[in-house]
Amino acid sequence: MQRNMTVDDEIIVVGDKVDLVAHKGRVYRTMVEDRLVNGPFLVGIPSKGGSLMPIYMDDDLFMVYYQETGRYIAKMKAIAFEKRGDVRYVWLQQISQPQRDQRREAYRVPVRIDVQVCKYSKDAEKSLQIVEDFVDAIIIESVDSKDISVTGIGLMTRRRYEGKEKYLLRIFFGEVRGKEPPFPACAEVVRILPWRETKMFNVGMQFCDQPKSLSERLARHVLVEQQKEIQKRRR
């Protein structure tokens, strides 16, 4: 029995948690239970809200898994089902080579971080370049991040932002606020999406106008958050 799938230096190990994405885009979390030699994967059929993920024979879907170098997606086909006790499983045949979904430098990790959104001005921009704790900044709101990469951040908010607006951000990378000073960043709104059935918005912001020294430190902070999230996914 083969216990992994190797693509370049990337490996899916039996026991890894993966996401299954149906054709309508709904994401379900499950785990790789087994794999035949050079053959299909066995995964538990996941559920949400008490309902099993709808999977039928010959359905095409995607398996998504996470490595330190990014998020990878492979197309799968449901080829067989089995039941062990009360647990239902599906055998998935890989029908495409996994592709890295995003470049490493833009790899986004879903992680919750406290963020303060502050008003952007020329004076605030100058203070961003000089000091980390820009005391005089006007705080618009405090929100949670949805994901983050070295190039941008996604925020969950009830506020209606406009595209191409710029803001100063205080990003609290410490696990507990007050553990370390907030990290300053300038960001521009590039995406506003309604969030599911709620009144929330997923606002994507791209970091901009960052001095090189701050960009390098930001990248180090993001890498730490990525490593912590990846370790959680492997438990």
SERO-4910 file (N, C-alpha, C, O; in steps of 0.05 Angstrom, whole numbers):
BEGIN
 pado doro    nc1    nc2    nc3   cac1   cac2   cac3    cc1    cc2    cc3    oc1    oc2    oc3
  Met    A     17    -24      0      0      0      0     17     25      0     36     27     17
  Gln    A     13     43    -18     28     68    -20     16     89     -1     -8     93     -2
  Arg    A     33    102     15     23    120     35     25    149     28     18    166     44
  Asn    A     34    155      4     36    183     -3     34    188    -33     37    169    -49
  Met    A     29    213    -40     29    221    -68     50    243    -71     48    263    -57
  Thr    A     70    239    -88     91    259    -90     88    275   -115     86    263   -137
  Val    A     88    301   -113     89    319   -136    111    338   -130    110    355   -112
  Asp    A    133    337   -146    157    351   -140    165    343   -111    170    319   -106
  Asp    A    166    362    -93    174    355    -66    149    356    -47    153    358    -23
  Glu    A    125    355    -58    101    357    -42     89    330    -37     90    312    -55
  Ile    A     78    325    -13     69    299     -6     42    301      8     38    317     26
  Ile    A     22    284      0     -2    280     15      2    254     30      6    233     18
  Val    A      0    255     57      5    232     73    -22    222     84    -40    238     90
  Val    A    -25    195     85    -49    184     98    -52    196    126    -33    195    142
  Gly    A    -75    207    132    -79    221    157    -80    251    154    -89    265    172
  Asp    A    -71    261    131    -73    290    126   -102    299    123   -118    285    112
  Lys    A   -107    323    133   -133    335    129   -133    349    102   -113    363     95
  Val    A   -154    347     87   -157    359     60   -184    371     58   -203    365     73
  Asp    A   -188    389     38   -214    400     32   -224    387      6   -209    382    -13
  Leu    A   -250    381      5   -263    372    -19   -281    394    -28   -297    405    -13
  Val    A   -280    401    -54   -296    422    -65   -314    411    -86   -305    400   -106
  Ala    A   -341    414    -82   -360    404   -101   -362    424   -124   -350    446   -124
  His    A   -377    416   -145   -379    432   -169   -392    459   -164   -388    478   -179
  Lys    A   -408    462   -143   -420    487   -136   -403    504   -118   -411    527   -111
  Gly    A   -379    494   -112   -360    511    -97   -361    508    -67   -346    521    -53
  Arg    A   -379    491    -56   -380    488    -27   -357    471    -18   -350    451    -30
  Val    A   -344    479      4   -320    466     13   -326    449     38   -340    458     57
  Tyr    A   -316    424     38   -319    406     60   -292    396     69   -274    391     53
  Arg    A   -288    394     95   -263    384    106   -265    354    112   -285    345    124
  Thr    A   -244    339    104   -244    310    110   -215    302    114   -197    319    116
  Met    A   -209    276    114   -182    266    118   -176    242    100   -194    226     94
  Val    A   -152    240     91   -143    218     74   -140    193     93   -123    193    110
  Glu    A   -156    172     88   -156    149    105   -137    127     94   -126    111    109
  Asp    A   -135    125     67   -119    104     55   -114    110     26   -126    128     15
  Arg    A    -96     95     14    -91     97    -15    -80     71    -25    -62     59    -13
  Leu    A    -91     61    -47    -81     37    -60    -56     44    -75    -50     67    -81
  Val    A    -40     24    -81    -14     28    -95    -20     42   -122    -33     31   -139
  Asn    A     -8     66   -125    -11     82   -150    -41     85   -158    -47     89   -181
  Gly    A    -58     85   -138    -87     85   -144   -102    106   -129    -91    126   -120
  Pro    A   -128    101   -125   -146    121   -113   -141    126    -83   -129    109    -69
  Phe    A   -151    148    -74   -151    156    -46   -178    148    -33   -199    149    -46
  Leu    A   -177    139     -8   -201    134      8   -204    157     27   -186    162     43
  Val    A   -227    171     27   -232    193     46   -260    189     57   -278    178     45
  Gly    A   -263    199     82   -289    199     94   -307    219     81   -298    241     74
  Ile    A   -332    212     76   -351    231     64   -358    252     86   -371    245    105
  Pro    A   -350    277     82   -355    297    103   -383    306    103   -399    301     85
  Ser    A   -390    321    124   -417    332    127   -416    360    138   -396    369    149
  Lys    A   -438    374    133   -442    401    144   -471    403    153   -489    396    138
  Gly    A   -475    414    176   -502    417    186   -517    392    188   -542    392    186
  Gly    A   -503    369    193   -517    344    195   -523    330    169   -534    308    169
  Ser    A   -515    342    146   -521    330    120   -494    323    107   -476    339    106
  Leu    A   -493    298     96   -469    289     82   -465    305     56   -484    314     43
  Met    A   -440    309     49   -433    321     24   -445    304      2   -441    280      1
  Pro    A   -460    316    -17   -473    301    -38   -452    292    -59   -443    309    -75
  Ile    A   -445    267    -59   -426    256    -78   -438    231    -91   -449    214    -78
  Tyr    A   -437    230   -118   -449    208   -133   -427    195   -150   -407    208   -156
  Met    A   -433    171   -159   -414    157   -176   -407    173   -201   -425    185   -214
  Asp    A   -381    175   -207   -370    189   -230   -371    220   -227   -365    234   -246
  Asp    A   -378    229   -203   -377    258   -198   -348    268   -200   -330    255   -191
  Asp    A   -344    292   -212   -318    305   -212   -318    325   -189   -337    340   -186
  Leu    A   -297    326   -174   -294    346   -153   -264    351   -150   -247    339   -163
  Phe    A   -258    369   -131   -230    377   -128   -221    371    -99   -236    375    -80
  Met    A   -196    361    -97   -184    357    -71   -163    380    -67   -147    385    -85
  Val    A   -165    394    -45   -147    416    -39   -131    409    -14   -142    401      6
  Tyr    A   -105    412    -16    -88    408      8    -67    429     10    -61    443    -10
  Tyr    A    -56    432     34    -39    454     40    -11    445     47     -7    426     63
  Gln    A      9    458     36     37    453     42     50    480     49     38    501     44
  Glu    A     75    479     59     89    504     65     92    522     41     94    546     44
  Thr    A     93    510     17     97    526     -7     71    535    -21     73    547    -42
  Gly    A     48    529     -9     24    538    -22      1    519    -20      2    499     -6
  Arg    A    -20    526    -33    -45    510    -34    -45    495    -61    -41    507    -82
  Tyr    A    -50    469    -60    -50    452    -84    -78    441    -89    -92    434    -70
  Ile    A    -85    439   -114   -111    429   -122   -108    407   -143    -93    410   -162
  Ala    A   -122    384   -138   -122    362   -158   -151    355   -164   -168    353   -146
  Lys    A   -157    349   -189   -184    341   -197   -187    311   -191   -169    295   -197
  Met    A   -210    304   -180   -215    276   -172   -242    267   -184   -259    283   -192
  Lys    A   -245    240   -186   -271    228   -194   -279    207   -174   -262    191   -166
  Ala    A   -304    207   -166   -315    187   -147   -319    161   -162   -334    160   -182
  Ile    A   -305    140   -153   -306    114   -168   -318     91   -152   -325     71   -163
  Ala    A   -321     95   -125   -332     73   -109   -339     84    -81   -328    104    -72
  Phe    A   -357     70    -68   -365     78    -41   -364     53    -23   -365     30    -32
  Glu    A   -360     58      3   -361     36     22   -370     48     49   -368     72     54
  Lys    A   -379     29     66   -389     37     93   -376     20    113   -376     -5    110
  Arg    A   -366     32    134   -354     17    156   -368     26    182   -363     48    192
  Gly    A   -385      9    192   -401     17    215   -420     39    206   -435     36    187
  Asp    A   -419     61    220   -436     84    213   -422    105    196   -434    125    189
  Val    A   -397     99    189   -382    119    174   -381    111    144   -377     88    137
  Arg    A   -386    131    127   -386    126     98   -361    138     86   -352    159     93
  Tyr    A   -351    124     66   -326    132     53   -330    132     22   -348    119     12
  Val    A   -312    147      9   -313    147    -20   -284    144    -30   -265    155    -19
  Trp    A   -281    128    -52   -255    125    -65   -254    146    -87   -272    148   -104
  Leu    A   -232    161    -87   -229    183   -107   -205    176   -124   -182    172   -115
  Gln    A   -210    176   -151   -188    171   -170   -178    198   -179   -193    215   -188
  Gln    A   -152    202   -177   -140    227   -185   -139    228   -216   -129    209   -229
  Ile    A   -150    249   -228   -151    251   -257   -136    275   -268   -137    281   -292
  Ser    A   -122    290   -250   -105    311   -259    -82    314   -240    -85    308   -216
  Gln    A    -59    324   -249    -37    329   -232    -43    353   -214    -54    373   -224
  Pro    A    -36    352   -188    -41    375   -171    -26    400   -182     -3    398   -191
  Gln    A    -40    422   -180    -28    448   -189    -28    466   -165    -47    468   -149
  Arg    A     -6    481   -162     -5    501   -141    -24    523   -148    -22    535   -169
  Asp    A    -42    530   -129    -63    549   -135    -53    577   -136    -63    594   -151
  Gln    A    -33    583   -119    -23    611   -119      7    610   -117     19    590   -108
  Arg    A     20    631   -126     49    633   -123     56    634    -93     40    643    -77
  Arg    A     79    624    -87     87    622    -59     85    649    -45     76    651    -22
  Glu    A     94    670    -59     94    696    -45     66    707    -41     63    726    -26
  Ala    A     46    696    -55     19    705    -51      1    685    -37    -23    687    -37
  Tyr    A     13    664    -25     -1    643    -12    -17    654     12     -5    665     30
  Arg    A    -43    651     11    -60    661     32    -68    639     51    -77    618     43
  Val    A    -66    645     77    -73    625     97    -97    636    112    -97    659    121
  Pro    A   -119    620    115   -142    629    131   -134    630    161   -129    609    173
  Val    A   -133    653    172   -124    656    200   -137    681    212   -140    702    198
  Arg    A   -146    679    237   -159    702    250   -138    718    265   -123    709    282
  Ile    A   -137    744    257   -118    763    270   -134    789    276   -150    797    259
  Asp    A   -130    801    299   -143    827    305   -130    848    287   -106    850    285
  Val    A   -148    865    275   -138    886    258   -154    912    263   -178    911    266
  Gln    A   -140    934    266   -152    960    267   -149    974    241   -127    976    230
  Val    A   -171    983    229   -171    998    204   -171   1028    211   -188   1037    225
  Cys    A   -151   1042    201   -147   1070    208   -148   1088    183   -143   1079    161
  Lys    A   -156   1113    187   -157   1132    165   -130   1137    152   -110   1139    166
  Tyr    A   -130   1138    126   -105   1142    111   -102   1172    104   -122   1185     95
  Ser    A    -79   1183    109    -73   1210    101    -43   1213     96    -28   1194    103
  Lys    A    -35   1234     85     -6   1238     80     10   1238    105     32   1227    107
  Asp    A     -2   1250    126     12   1250    152     14   1222    164     34   1214    174
  Ala    A     -8   1207    161     -9   1180    171     11   1162    156     24   1145    167
  Glu    A     12   1167    130     31   1152    113     60   1157    122     76   1138    124
  Lys    A     66   1182    128     93   1188    137     98   1175    164    120   1165    168
  Ser    A     79   1175    182     83   1162    208     86   1132    205    100   1120    221
  Leu    A     73   1120    185     77   1092    180    106   1085    174    116   1064    182
  Gln    A    119   1103    160    147   1098    153    167   1103    176    190   1094    175
  Ile    A    157   1117    196    175   1125    217    171   1109    243    191   1100    255
  Val    A    146   1105    251    141   1091    276    120   1070    273    104   1071    254
  Glu    A    122   1049    290    103   1027    287     76   1034    300     55   1028    288
  Asp    A     76   1048    322     50   1054    335     42   1082    328     49   1101    343
  Phe    A     28   1086    306     21   1112    297     -2   1123    314    -26   1119    308
  Val    A      5   1136    336    -13   1144    357    -36   1162    347    -58   1160    356
  Asp    A    -30   1180    328    -49   1199    320    -69   1189    298    -86   1204    289
  Ala    A    -66   1164    290    -84   1154    270   -112   1152    280   -117   1146    303
  Ile    A   -131   1158    262   -160   1157    268   -170   1129    263   -170   1120    240
  Ile    A   -179   1114    283   -188   1087    280   -217   1086    270   -235   1098    282
  Ile    A   -221   1073    248   -247   1070    235   -263   1047    248   -286   1050    255
  Glu    A   -249   1024    250   -262   1001    263   -241    980    270   -219    980    259
  Ser    A   -249    962    288   -232    939    295   -247    914    284   -270    910    290
  Val    A   -232    897    269   -244    874    255   -226    850    258   -203    852    268
  Asp    A   -235    827    248   -219    803    246   -210    799    218   -225    805    199
  Ser    A   -186    788    215   -178    780    188   -191    753    181   -198    738    199
  Lys    A   -194    748    155   -203    722    145   -180    706    135   -178    682    139
  Asp    A   -161    719    122   -136    706    113   -115    728    109   -120    752    110
  Ile    A    -90    718    104    -68    737    101    -46    724     84    -42    700     86
  Ser    A    -33    741     69     -9    733     54     11    756     56      5    776     68
  Val    A     34    752     44     54    774     44     45    797     26     57    819     27
  Thr    A     25    793      9     16    814     -9    -10    827     -2    -17    848    -12
  Gly    A    -25    815     17    -51    826     23    -65    812     46    -54    793     57
  Ile    A    -88    822     53   -103    812     76   -133    813     70   -142    832     57
  Gly    A   -148    793     79   -177    793     77   -190    800    104   -182    788    124
  Leu    A   -209    818    104   -221    827    129   -251    820    129   -264    823    108
  Met    A   -262    812    152   -290    808    155   -302    832    169   -295    839    191
  Thr    A   -321    845    155   -332    870    166   -360    874    157   -369    863    137
  Arg    A   -375    891    172   -402    899    164   -401    926    149   -422    935    139
  Arg    A   -378    938    148   -376    964    135   -374    961    104   -360    942     95
  Arg    A   -386    978     90   -384    978     61   -361    995     51   -362   1020     51
  Tyr    A   -339    982     44   -316    996     34   -319   1000      4   -335    987     -9
  Glu    A   -304   1019     -7   -303   1024    -35   -276   1015    -47   -256   1017    -34
  Gly    A   -277   1005    -72   -253    997    -85   -233   1019    -89   -241   1042    -93
  Lys    A   -208   1013    -87   -185   1031    -91   -181   1051    -68   -164   1068    -69
  Glu    A   -198   1049    -46   -193   1065    -23   -168   1055     -8   -163   1031     -7
  Lys    A   -152   1073      4   -129   1065     19   -134   1070     49   -147   1089     57
  Tyr    A   -122   1051     65   -125   1053     94    -98   1045    107    -82   1031     95
  Leu    A    -95   1055    131    -73   1045    148    -84   1023    166   -107   1025    176
  Leu    A    -69   1002    170    -77    979    186    -58    976    210    -34    979    207
  Arg    A    -70    969    232    -54    959    255    -60    929    257    -83    921    263
  Ile    A    -40    912    252    -44    883    252    -31    872    277     -7    874    281
  Phe    A    -48    859    294    -38    848    319    -30    819    315    -47    801    319
  Phe    A     -5    815    308      4    788    302      7    771    328      7    747    326
  Gly    A     11    784    351     13    769    376    -13    753    381    -34    763    374
  Glu    A    -10    729    393    -34    712    398    -54    726    416    -78    722    414
  Val    A    -43    743    434    -60    759    452    -53    788    448    -29    795    449
  Arg    A    -74    804    444    -68    833    440    -52    844    464    -59    838    487
  Gly    A    -32    859    459    -15    869    480     10    854    484     29    862    497
  Lys    A     12    830    471     36    813    474     59    826    459     82    823    467
  Glu    A     53    839    437     73    853    421     60    877    407     36    877    404
  Pro    A     76    897    399     64    921    386     50    913    360     58    893    347
  Pro    A     29    928    353     16    922    328     34    928    304     51    946    306
  Phe    A     31    913    282     47    918    259     33    938    240      9    933    235
  Pro    A     46    959    231     33    979    214     35    971    185     55    961    176
  Ala    A     13    976    170     13    970    141     -5    989    127    -26    998    139
  Cys    A      1    996    103    -16   1011     86    -28    992     65    -14    975     54
  Ala    A    -55    994     61    -68    974     43    -90    988     27   -102   1007     36
  Glu    A    -94    977      3   -114    988    -15   -136    967    -20   -129    943    -24
  Val    A   -161    975    -20   -183    957    -24   -184    948    -53   -184    964    -71
  Val    A   -183    921    -57   -183    910    -84   -207    892    -89   -213    884   -112
  Arg    A   -221    884    -68   -244    865    -71   -263    869    -48   -256    871    -25
  Ile    A   -290    869    -55   -311    870    -35   -331    848    -42   -345    851    -62
  Leu    A   -334    828    -26   -352    806    -31   -372    801     -8   -363    800     15
  Pro    A   -398    799    -13   -417    792      8   -409    764     19   -400    747      4
  Trp    A   -411    760     45   -402    736     58   -426    717     63   -441    721     83
  Arg    A   -430    697     46   -451    677     49   -478    690     53   -486    708     39
  Glu    A   -493    680     74   -520    690     78   -521    712     99   -542    721    107
  Thr    A   -498    722    107   -497    742    129   -496    770    117   -497    774     93
  Lys    A   -495    789    135   -493    817    127   -464    826    128   -458    850    128
  Met    A   -446    807    129   -417    813    129   -406    815    101   -417    805     82
  Phe    A   -382    827     99   -368    829     74   -339    819     78   -327    823     98
  Asn    A   -330    805     58   -302    796     57   -288    817     40   -290    817     16
  Val    A   -272    834     53   -259    856     40   -230    849     36   -215    845     55
  Gly    A   -221    847     11   -193    841      5   -177    866      1   -185    884    -14
  Met    A   -156    868     16   -138    892     14   -110    883      6   -100    863     16
  Gln    A    -98    899    -12    -71    893    -21    -52    913     -8    -56    937     -9
  Phe    A    -30    902      4    -11    920     17      3    938     -4      9    928    -26
  Cys    A      7    963      2     19    982    -17     35   1003     -1     33   1005     23
  Asp    A     52   1017    -16     67   1039     -5     83   1031     20     88   1046     38
  Gln    A     93   1005     20    107    995     43    138    999     39    148    991     18
  Pro    A    151   1011     58    181   1012     56    191    983     56    179    965     67
  Lys    A    214    979     43    225    952     40    230    939     67    225    915     70
  Ser    A    239    954     87    244    943    113    218    932    126    219    910    138
  Leu    A    196    947    123    171    938    134    160    913    118    149    895    130
  Ser    A    164    913     92    155    891     76    169    865     84    156    844     85
  Glu    A    195    867     89    210    843     97    201    833    124    198    809    129
  Arg    A    196    851    143    186    843    169    158    831    168    152    812    182
  Leu    A    141    843    151    114    833    147    116    804    137    101    787    146
  Ala    A    133    799    117    136    772    106    143    752    128    134    730    127
  Arg    A    161    760    146    169    742    168    145    736    186    141    713    194
  His    A    129    756    193    106    752    209     86    733    196     76    715    208
  Val    A     81    738    170     62    721    155     71    692    154     56    674    157
  Leu    A     97    688    150    108    661    149    103    646    175     96    623    175
  Val    A    106    660    198    101    648    224     72    640    226     66    617    235
  Glu    A     53    657    217     25    650    218     19    627    200      3    609    207
  Gln    A     31    626    176     27    603    158     36    577    170     22    557    169
  Gln    A     59    577    183     70    553    195     51    543    217     47    519    220
  Lys    A     41    561    233     23    553    255     -2    541    244    -12    521    254
  Glu    A    -14    553    222    -38    543    211    -34    516    198    -51    498    201
  Ile    A    -12    512    184     -6    487    171     -3    465    191    -12    442    187
  Gln    A     10    471    214     13    451    235    -14    443    246    -19    419    252
  Lys    A    -33    462    249    -60    456    258    -74    436    239    -87    417    248
  Arg    A    -70    441    213    -84    425    193    -73    396    193    -87    378    183
  Arg    A    -49    392    202    -37    365    202    -44    349    227    -37    325    229
  Arg    A    -57    362    247    -63    348    272    -87    329    268    -95    316    287
***
